[in-house]
Amino acid sequence: MRSTTKTMLTALAGSTMFAGAALAELSGDLRIFLDTSNPAPRATMEKMIGDFQALHPDLSIETTVIDREAYKTQIRNFLTADAPDVATWYAANRMTPYVSAGLFEDVSDLWQEPEIAENLASTKGAMTIDGKQWGVPYTYYQWGIYYRKDIYEELGLNEPANFEEMKSNCQAILDSGRKCYTIGSKFLWTAGGWFDYLNMRTNGFDFHMELAAGEVKWTDDRVRQTFANWRTLIDMGAFVDNHQNYSWQEALPFMVNGEAAAYLMGNFAVAPLREAGLTDDQLDFYQFPAINPDVALAEDAPTDTFHIPANAQNKEAARAFLRYVVSADVQTEINNGANLGQLPVNASASVDDDKFLNEGFAMLSSNSPGGVAQFFDRDYPAEMAAEAMQGLQEFMVIPDNLDDILNRLDKVAERVYAK
């Protein structure tokens, strides 16, 4: 489904103070393609574009909104045949095919500007291919461990600072008759989250990205160490039984009912946990703890992005729009709870008064020097991700199959990365 609107200039009180001399700088047409088709994100993006239009009255902006799933199948065609000036997409491996095909503009010049270089530093790696940057981020959200604070307090447990404390906590939870972690791996990607964190904590962000790029074998001893750490938890009985039969939503009741004490998940799990009756006094969050003290703590934070197509007609206006999108005030507004309800990437922005958003923002903006990954099925090529996540789920169910799984994934990698 595709809909197109022409943004009309409306009077905005005070906008001239922000715009200054820039008001008359931009002219011509600016075509923007969005995949934010759900009502709240669409309204948020359209208002933001309207505000930008008001700052540049000589610019004629045409906005096209395409259903997100349709957008995924159409993007290569429109980038090639009739490219807009600005298009939404995703960071890291998801943008690689379009960078490799020469369909995205190199915007490294923007990343040289101090305002962007300093405030968006946490996601620079996710926007970089071959040493160049190919877009800018406008929103992301944190992953981490959401846990039952009341259960931890009952058992006298603190948030773990390292893997040994994590395992010690887990044993105490198991001894109390509960499981340490709920998980629903029916749709595979939740197992990918566990691998991401265990591998980044064991081997670091750069190694994790090298594996995703096909530069490291799955049978490498360093990858085996990641699985050895994972197996320690599996052998303890840390995870709920029969998790392969549950979706991530179907695994929530184990935590709500107190049968499991924690969940490694994205921040989108908070709303259903609250809706199920957990209060913020019962629910809390901590960063996945260190395993190898020699590697910095990297995080999963799936990031949505804006790009300039290589075939864009108005690249000057497109660059001005990208600067606007990543500014602190704009990122604060579009990410607040009434709009996207996620986290601004700009470290100088602010977030709603929500304890989980605040903890996530602090973690990603200032306490995560180790890099920001995009999540397993975004960082790996699609075929590799599908096969690998199947193997990760299989390992969680039958860990003795590890050698067969790793050998199989090496063969898949030889095929996928040879293309």
C-alpha positions as CSV (number, residue, x, y, z in Angstrom):
1,M,0.0,0.0,0.0
2,R,1.4,3.4,-1.0
3,S,0.1,6.8,-0.3
4,T,1.5,10.2,-1.2
5,T,1.0,13.6,0.4
6,K,2.4,17.0,-0.6
7,T,3.5,18.8,2.5
8,M,1.9,22.3,2.7
9,L,3.6,25.1,4.5
10,T,1.9,26.2,7.7
11,A,2.8,29.1,9.9
12,L,4.8,28.0,12.9
13,A,5.3,30.5,15.6
14,G,9.0,30.8,16.5
15,S,10.3,28.7,13.6
16,T,12.2,31.6,12.2
17,M,14.4,31.8,15.3
18,F,15.4,28.2,14.8
19,A,15.8,28.5,11.0
20,G,17.7,31.8,10.9
21,A,19.3,32.5,7.6
22,A,18.8,28.9,6.5
23,L,15.2,29.7,5.5
24,A,15.9,30.7,2.0
25,E,18.8,28.3,1.4
26,L,16.9,25.3,0.1
27,S,14.6,25.2,-2.9
28,G,13.2,22.8,-5.5
29,D,11.6,19.4,-4.9
30,L,12.4,17.0,-2.1
31,R,10.9,13.5,-2.3
32,I,10.9,11.4,0.8
33,F,9.9,7.7,1.0
34,L,8.8,6.2,4.4
35,D,8.1,2.7,5.6
36,T,6.5,4.0,8.8
37,S,3.0,2.9,7.8
38,N,1.6,2.2,11.2
39,P,-0.6,5.1,12.5
40,A,1.6,6.5,15.3
41,P,5.0,6.3,13.4
42,R,3.4,7.7,10.3
43,A,1.9,10.7,12.1
44,T,5.2,11.3,13.8
45,M,7.2,11.3,10.6
46,E,4.6,13.4,8.7
47,K,4.6,16.1,11.5
48,M,8.4,16.1,11.5
49,I,8.5,16.6,7.8
50,G,5.9,19.3,8.1
51,D,8.1,21.1,10.7
52,F,11.1,20.9,8.3
53,Q,9.0,22.2,5.5
54,A,8.0,25.2,7.6
55,L,11.7,26.1,8.0
56,H,12.2,26.0,4.3
57,P,9.3,27.7,2.5
58,D,11.0,27.5,-0.9
59,L,11.2,23.8,-0.8
60,S,8.4,21.6,-2.1
61,I,8.3,18.3,-0.2
62,E,6.4,15.2,-1.4
63,T,6.1,12.3,1.1
64,T,5.3,8.8,0.0
65,V,4.3,6.2,2.7
66,I,4.6,2.5,1.8
67,D,3.5,-0.4,3.9
68,R,6.6,-1.8,5.7
69,E,6.5,-5.3,4.2
70,A,5.8,-3.9,0.7
71,Y,8.6,-1.4,1.1
72,K,11.1,-4.3,1.7
73,T,10.2,-5.8,-1.7
74,Q,10.1,-2.5,-3.6
75,I,13.2,-0.7,-2.3
76,R,15.7,-2.0,-4.8
77,N,13.4,-1.2,-7.7
78,F,12.7,2.4,-6.6
79,L,16.3,3.1,-5.7
80,T,17.3,1.9,-9.2
81,A,14.5,3.3,-11.4
82,D,13.0,6.4,-9.8
83,A,14.9,7.2,-6.6
84,P,13.5,9.6,-4.0
85,D,15.8,12.1,-2.3
86,V,15.5,10.5,1.1
87,A,14.4,7.0,2.1
88,T,14.0,5.1,5.4
89,W,15.8,1.8,6.0
90,Y,17.9,0.0,8.6
91,A,21.5,0.0,9.8
92,A,24.3,-2.5,9.5
93,N,23.9,-5.6,7.3
94,R,20.5,-4.5,6.1
95,M,22.0,-1.6,4.2
96,T,24.9,-3.6,2.8
97,P,23.2,-4.8,-0.4
98,Y,22.3,-1.3,-1.4
99,V,25.7,0.1,-0.5
100,S,27.4,-2.7,-2.5
101,A,25.1,-2.0,-5.5
102,G,26.0,1.7,-5.4
103,L,22.4,2.7,-4.6
104,F,23.1,4.7,-1.3
105,E,25.0,7.9,-1.2
106,D,28.2,8.2,0.9
107,V,27.3,10.7,3.7
108,S,30.7,10.5,5.5
109,D,30.9,14.3,5.2
110,L,28.0,14.6,7.6
111,W,29.7,12.4,10.1
112,Q,32.7,14.7,10.1
113,E,30.6,17.5,11.5
114,P,31.2,17.8,15.2
115,E,27.5,17.8,16.2
116,I,26.9,14.5,14.5
117,A,30.3,12.9,15.2
118,E,30.1,13.6,18.9
119,N,26.4,12.9,19.6
120,L,25.9,9.9,17.3
121,A,29.1,8.1,18.1
122,S,27.4,5.0,19.6
123,T,25.9,4.1,16.2
124,K,28.7,5.1,13.9
125,G,29.9,1.5,13.5
126,A,26.4,0.4,12.5
127,M,26.3,3.0,9.8
128,T,29.8,2.2,8.5
129,I,30.8,0.0,5.6
130,D,34.3,0.1,4.0
131,G,35.2,2.9,6.3
132,K,32.4,5.2,5.1
133,Q,29.0,6.2,6.5
134,W,25.9,5.6,4.4
135,G,23.0,7.1,6.4
136,V,22.0,8.5,9.8
137,P,20.0,6.9,12.6
138,Y,16.8,8.4,14.0
139,T,15.6,5.9,16.6
140,Y,16.7,2.7,18.4
141,Y,15.8,0.7,21.5
142,Q,17.7,-1.3,24.0
143,W,18.0,-4.9,24.8
144,G,19.0,-6.3,28.2
145,I,17.8,-8.4,31.0
146,Y,14.4,-7.5,32.5
147,Y,13.9,-9.1,35.9
148,R,11.6,-9.6,38.8
149,K,13.1,-7.2,41.4
150,D,10.8,-8.6,44.1
151,I,12.1,-12.1,43.5
152,Y,15.7,-10.9,43.6
153,E,15.0,-9.0,46.9
154,E,13.2,-12.1,48.4
155,L,16.4,-14.2,47.7
156,G,18.8,-11.4,48.7
157,L,20.3,-11.1,45.2
158,N,21.8,-8.1,43.5
159,E,22.1,-7.2,39.8
160,P,25.1,-9.2,38.6
161,A,28.3,-7.4,37.6
162,N,29.9,-10.3,35.9
163,F,29.2,-13.8,34.6
164,E,30.2,-15.5,37.8
165,E,27.6,-13.5,39.7
166,M,25.1,-14.1,37.0
167,K,25.5,-17.9,37.5
168,S,25.5,-17.6,41.3
169,N,22.2,-15.7,41.1
170,C,20.9,-18.3,38.8
171,Q,21.7,-21.1,41.1
172,A,19.9,-19.4,44.0
173,I,16.9,-18.9,41.8
174,L,16.9,-22.5,40.8
175,D,17.2,-23.6,44.4
176,S,14.1,-21.6,45.2
177,G,12.1,-23.7,42.7
178,R,12.1,-21.2,39.8
179,K,13.8,-20.9,36.5
180,C,16.4,-18.2,35.9
181,Y,15.2,-17.1,32.5
182,T,12.1,-17.4,30.4
183,I,12.4,-17.6,26.6
184,G,10.2,-18.5,23.7
185,S,12.4,-19.8,20.9
186,K,9.6,-21.0,18.6
187,F,10.3,-18.2,16.1
188,L,14.1,-18.6,16.6
189,W,15.2,-15.0,16.9
190,T,15.1,-15.0,20.7
191,A,17.9,-17.6,20.7
192,G,19.8,-15.2,18.4
193,G,19.6,-12.6,21.2
194,W,21.3,-14.9,23.7
195,F,24.0,-15.7,21.2
196,D,24.6,-12.0,20.4
197,Y,25.2,-11.2,24.1
198,L,27.2,-14.2,25.0
199,N,29.4,-13.8,21.9
200,M,29.9,-10.1,22.3
201,R,30.7,-10.5,26.0
202,T,33.1,-13.5,25.3
203,N,34.9,-12.2,22.2
204,G,33.9,-8.5,21.8
205,F,32.0,-6.5,19.2
206,D,34.6,-6.6,16.4
207,F,34.9,-10.3,16.5
208,H,31.1,-10.6,16.6
209,M,30.9,-8.5,13.4
210,E,33.7,-10.5,11.7
211,L,31.6,-13.6,12.3
212,A,28.6,-11.9,10.9
213,A,30.6,-10.9,7.8
214,G,31.8,-14.5,7.2
215,E,35.4,-13.7,8.1
216,V,35.5,-16.2,11.0
217,K,34.5,-19.9,10.9
218,W,31.7,-21.1,13.2
219,T,34.1,-24.0,14.2
220,D,36.6,-21.4,15.5
221,D,37.7,-22.1,19.1
222,R,36.6,-18.6,20.1
223,V,33.0,-19.3,18.9
224,R,33.2,-22.6,20.7
225,Q,34.0,-20.7,23.9
226,T,30.8,-18.7,23.5
227,F,28.8,-21.9,23.2
228,A,30.7,-23.3,26.2
229,N,29.5,-20.3,28.3
230,W,26.0,-20.8,27.0
231,R,26.1,-24.5,27.8
232,T,26.9,-23.7,31.4
233,L,23.5,-22.0,31.8
234,I,21.7,-24.7,29.8
235,D,23.2,-27.5,31.9
236,M,22.2,-25.7,35.1
237,G,18.6,-25.8,33.9
238,A,18.5,-22.0,33.7
239,F,15.9,-21.8,30.9
240,V,12.2,-22.7,31.0
241,D,11.4,-26.1,29.7
242,N,10.0,-26.7,26.2
243,H,10.8,-23.1,25.2
244,Q,10.9,-24.2,21.6
245,N,7.1,-24.5,21.7
246,Y,6.5,-20.9,22.8
247,S,6.6,-17.5,21.0
248,W,8.2,-14.7,22.9
249,Q,4.8,-13.5,24.0
250,E,3.8,-17.0,25.2
251,A,6.9,-17.0,27.3
252,L,5.9,-13.8,29.2
253,P,3.5,-15.6,31.7
254,F,6.4,-17.5,33.2
255,M,7.8,-14.2,34.4
256,V,4.5,-12.6,35.3
257,N,3.5,-15.7,37.4
258,G,6.9,-15.8,39.1
259,E,7.9,-19.1,37.6
260,A,11.0,-17.5,36.0
261,A,12.9,-14.5,37.3
262,A,14.2,-12.8,34.2
263,Y,13.9,-12.3,30.4
264,L,16.6,-11.2,27.9
265,M,14.5,-9.1,25.6
266,G,14.1,-5.8,23.9
267,N,12.3,-2.9,25.5
268,F,9.1,-3.7,23.6
269,A,8.5,-6.4,26.3
270,V,7.9,-3.8,29.0
271,A,4.4,-2.8,27.8
272,P,2.9,-6.3,27.8
273,L,4.6,-7.1,31.2
274,R,3.0,-4.0,32.6
275,E,-0.4,-4.8,31.0
276,A,-0.2,-8.3,32.5
277,G,-0.1,-6.7,36.0
278,L,3.6,-6.3,36.9
279,T,4.3,-2.9,38.5
280,D,7.5,-1.0,38.2
281,D,8.3,-1.9,41.8
282,Q,8.3,-5.5,40.7
283,L,10.1,-5.1,37.4
284,D,13.6,-3.8,36.8
285,F,16.4,-3.9,34.2
286,Y,20.1,-4.6,34.1
287,Q,22.8,-4.6,31.4
288,F,24.0,-8.1,30.4
289,P,27.0,-8.5,32.6
290,A,30.7,-8.9,31.6
291,I,32.1,-12.3,30.8
292,N,35.6,-11.5,29.5
293,P,36.9,-8.5,31.4
294,D,39.2,-7.6,28.4
295,V,36.4,-6.7,26.1
296,A,34.2,-3.6,26.3
297,L,30.4,-4.0,26.8
298,A,28.7,-3.9,23.4
299,E,24.9,-3.9,23.1
300,D,22.1,-4.9,20.8
301,A,20.1,-1.9,19.7
302,P,18.2,-2.3,16.5
303,T,18.4,1.1,14.7
304,D,16.1,2.7,12.1
305,T,17.8,5.0,9.6
306,F,17.5,7.6,6.8
307,H,19.5,7.4,3.6
308,I,20.1,9.5,0.5
309,P,19.8,7.3,-2.6
310,A,22.7,7.7,-5.0
311,N,20.3,8.7,-7.7
312,A,18.6,11.4,-5.7
313,Q,18.0,14.7,-7.5
314,N,18.2,17.2,-4.6
315,K,21.1,16.0,-2.5
316,E,21.7,19.4,-0.9
317,A,18.2,19.5,0.6
318,A,18.4,15.8,1.5
319,R,21.6,16.4,3.5
320,A,19.9,19.3,5.3
321,F,17.0,17.0,6.1
322,L,19.3,14.4,7.6
323,R,21.0,17.0,9.7
324,Y,17.6,18.0,11.0
325,V,16.5,14.5,11.7
326,V,19.5,13.8,14.0
327,S,19.4,17.1,15.9
328,A,18.8,16.7,19.6
329,D,15.5,18.5,19.8
330,V,14.0,16.6,16.9
331,Q,15.1,13.3,18.2
332,T,13.7,14.1,21.6
333,E,10.3,15.0,20.1
334,I,9.9,12.1,17.6
335,N,11.0,9.4,20.2
336,N,8.8,10.5,23.1
337,G,6.0,8.1,24.4
338,A,3.2,9.8,22.4
339,N,5.2,9.3,19.2
340,L,7.6,6.5,18.5
341,G,8.1,5.6,22.2
342,Q,11.7,4.6,21.7
343,L,15.2,6.0,22.3
344,P,16.8,9.0,20.6
345,V,20.2,8.2,19.2
346,N,21.6,11.7,19.8
347,A,23.3,11.6,23.2
348,S,22.3,15.2,23.9
349,A,18.6,14.5,23.5
350,S,16.3,13.7,26.4
351,V,13.8,10.9,27.0
352,D,10.4,10.5,28.6
353,D,10.3,10.0,32.4
354,D,10.2,6.2,32.1
355,K,12.7,4.3,34.1
356,F,13.4,1.7,31.4
357,L,13.9,4.3,28.6
358,N,16.1,6.3,30.9
359,E,18.2,3.3,31.8
360,G,18.5,2.2,28.2
361,F,19.4,5.7,27.1
362,A,22.1,6.0,29.7
363,M,23.5,2.6,28.8
364,L,23.6,3.2,25.0
365,S,24.6,6.9,25.1
366,S,27.4,6.8,27.6
367,N,28.1,3.3,29.1
368,S,28.5,1.3,25.9
369,P,31.9,1.9,24.4
370,G,32.0,-1.5,22.9
371,G,29.7,-0.8,20.0
372,V,26.1,-1.2,19.0
373,A,25.0,-4.3,17.1
374,Q,21.7,-4.5,15.2
375,F,20.6,-7.9,16.4
376,F,21.4,-11.3,14.9
377,D,18.9,-11.4,12.0
378,R,19.8,-7.8,11.0
379,D,23.6,-8.3,11.2
380,Y,23.8,-11.5,9.3
381,P,22.8,-12.0,5.6
382,A,19.2,-13.3,5.5
383,E,20.0,-16.9,4.5
384,M,22.8,-17.2,7.0
385,A,20.6,-15.8,9.8
386,A,17.8,-18.2,9.1
387,E,20.1,-21.3,9.1
388,A,22.1,-20.1,12.1
389,M,19.1,-19.3,14.3
390,Q,17.7,-22.7,13.6
391,G,21.1,-24.1,14.8
392,L,21.0,-21.9,17.9
393,Q,17.6,-23.1,18.9
394,E,18.7,-26.7,18.3
395,F,21.7,-26.2,20.5
396,M,19.5,-24.9,23.3
397,V,17.4,-28.0,23.1
398,I,20.1,-30.6,22.3
399,P,23.5,-29.1,23.3
400,D,25.3,-32.4,22.5
401,N,24.6,-31.6,18.8
402,L,27.1,-28.7,18.8
403,D,29.7,-30.2,16.5
404,D,27.2,-31.1,13.9
405,I,25.6,-27.6,14.2
406,L,28.9,-25.8,13.8
407,N,30.1,-27.9,10.9
408,R,26.7,-27.4,9.2
409,L,26.9,-23.6,9.6
410,D,30.4,-23.5,8.2
411,K,29.1,-25.1,5.0
412,V,26.2,-22.7,4.9
413,A,28.6,-19.8,5.3
414,E,30.8,-21.0,2.5
415,R,27.7,-20.9,0.2
416,V,26.2,-17.6,1.5
417,Y,29.4,-15.5,1.5
418,A,30.6,-16.8,-1.8
419,K,27.6,-15.1,-3.5
